[in-house]
Amino acid sequence: MLILIADRKRFENFVDAYRFVDERVQKHKKRYEILDLFFTEYNNQISNYHFGNQSLSGYCGVVELVNDITRGKITFKYLCAGPLKELSDSVIRWYIEGLISELPSILKIN
């Protein structure tokens, strides 16, 4: 919940600072809405999710997958190259595909 509060305040400050650059505000508004949705749904799911289970699902599954990447269990490039196509969970696919679309020049996955 603290992430949502802090992010809302950062976004409000951003909008105030860039209120005359509507294109930039709209671009980041979309990103803010995605972040807000993500953590709202994560908070809703966490009480019923069993971390460490082999079956990743939903927003908690995304967090678990990112944790595996940061701990070096899998690489992001590996995930994008193969297993992403096999993921059946729509939330995880949505998140990873969105992340890929934000990072094409860094990952050179095309």
C-alpha positions as CSV (number, residue, x, y, z in Angstrom):
1,M,0.0,0.0,0.0
2,L,2.9,2.4,0.7
3,I,4.1,2.0,-2.9
4,L,0.7,3.2,-4.1
5,I,0.7,6.2,-1.9
6,A,4.3,7.2,-2.7
7,D,3.8,6.6,-6.4
8,R,0.6,8.7,-6.4
9,K,2.4,11.6,-4.8
10,R,5.3,11.3,-7.3
11,F,2.9,11.3,-10.2
12,E,1.0,14.3,-8.8
13,N,4.3,16.2,-8.6
14,F,5.2,15.1,-12.1
15,V,1.9,16.4,-13.5
16,D,2.3,19.7,-11.7
17,A,5.8,20.1,-13.1
18,Y,4.9,19.1,-16.7
19,R,1.3,20.4,-16.8
20,F,2.1,22.3,-20.0
21,V,3.6,19.3,-21.8
22,D,0.4,17.3,-22.3
23,E,1.9,14.6,-24.5
24,R,4.5,13.7,-21.8
25,V,1.9,13.8,-19.0
26,Q,-0.4,11.4,-21.0
27,K,2.4,9.0,-21.7
28,H,3.3,8.8,-18.0
29,K,-0.3,8.8,-16.9
30,K,-0.8,5.5,-18.7
31,R,2.3,4.1,-17.0
32,Y,1.1,5.3,-13.6
33,E,-2.3,3.7,-14.2
34,I,-0.6,0.4,-15.0
35,L,1.5,0.6,-11.9
36,D,-1.5,1.5,-9.8
37,L,-3.5,-1.4,-11.2
38,F,-0.6,-3.8,-10.7
39,F,-0.1,-3.1,-7.1
40,T,-3.8,-2.9,-6.3
41,E,-4.4,-6.3,-7.8
42,Y,-1.2,-7.6,-6.2
43,N,-2.5,-6.5,-2.8
44,N,-5.8,-8.2,-3.5
45,Q,-4.2,-11.5,-4.5
46,I,-1.4,-11.8,-2.0
47,S,-3.5,-13.2,0.9
48,N,-4.5,-16.2,-1.2
49,Y,-1.3,-16.8,-3.1
50,H,1.2,-19.5,-2.2
51,F,4.7,-18.4,-3.1
52,G,7.2,-21.1,-4.0
53,N,4.6,-23.1,-5.8
54,Q,5.5,-24.4,-9.2
55,S,2.4,-22.8,-10.7
56,L,2.9,-19.0,-11.2
57,S,-0.2,-17.0,-11.6
58,G,-1.5,-13.5,-11.6
59,Y,0.2,-10.5,-10.1
60,C,1.9,-12.5,-7.4
61,G,3.2,-14.8,-10.1
62,V,4.8,-11.7,-11.8
63,V,6.5,-10.8,-8.5
64,E,7.8,-14.4,-8.1
65,L,9.1,-14.4,-11.7
66,V,10.9,-11.1,-11.2
67,N,12.3,-12.5,-8.0
68,D,13.7,-15.5,-9.9
69,I,15.3,-13.2,-12.5
70,T,16.9,-10.9,-9.8
71,R,18.2,-14.0,-8.0
72,G,19.7,-15.3,-11.2
73,K,17.5,-18.5,-11.4
74,I,16.6,-17.5,-14.9
75,T,17.5,-14.6,-17.2
76,F,15.1,-12.1,-18.8
77,K,16.4,-12.9,-22.2
78,Y,15.9,-16.6,-21.7
79,L,12.3,-16.0,-20.6
80,C,11.6,-13.8,-23.6
81,A,13.2,-16.2,-26.1
82,G,11.2,-19.3,-25.2
83,P,9.1,-19.8,-22.1
84,L,7.2,-16.6,-22.6
85,K,5.4,-18.3,-25.5
86,E,4.4,-21.2,-23.2
87,L,3.1,-19.1,-20.3
88,S,-0.7,-19.6,-20.0
89,D,-1.3,-17.0,-17.4
90,S,-2.6,-13.9,-19.1
91,V,-1.4,-11.4,-16.4
92,I,2.2,-12.7,-16.5
93,R,2.1,-12.6,-20.3
94,W,0.7,-9.1,-20.3
95,Y,3.4,-7.9,-17.8
96,I,6.3,-9.5,-19.6
97,E,5.1,-8.4,-23.1
98,G,4.6,-4.9,-21.8
99,L,8.1,-4.9,-20.3
100,I,9.6,-6.1,-23.6
101,S,7.8,-3.4,-25.5
102,E,9.5,-0.8,-23.2
103,L,13.0,-2.2,-23.5
104,P,13.5,-3.3,-27.2
105,S,16.7,-1.3,-27.7
106,I,18.3,-2.7,-24.5
107,L,17.3,-6.3,-25.0
108,K,17.6,-6.5,-28.8
109,I,15.0,-9.4,-28.8
110,N,13.3,-8.7,-32.1
